[in-house]
Amino acid sequence: MNNTLLIVVAVIAIILLLVGGFAEALQFLLWVGLILLVVAVVLFIVRMIGGRSGRV
């Protein structure tokens, strides 16, 4: 389930980055997209480092 959430956050981040790049008036979307993308990458790295030791 966390993996699905991670994919959804990454897709939203990419969409916001594209919208922010095309509409200069909505420049704050660019920052929101970047922040979401960074969060998605950090969560992915934490999951890869942590492994599956927490699962039952």
Phi, psi and omega in degrees: 000321178295326179295321177296317178298319179297318179295318180297316180297319180295318179296316178298319179298316180295318179298315180295325177296318180295314180297318179295326179287325183277330183246096184295334179292337180256048186297334180296334177295329177298316180291320178298317179297317179297317180296315179296322179295318178297317178298317180298318180294317179297316178297321178297315180296318180297319179294322181290320180289317182291333180070206183250022184292336182277350183276149179255000000 
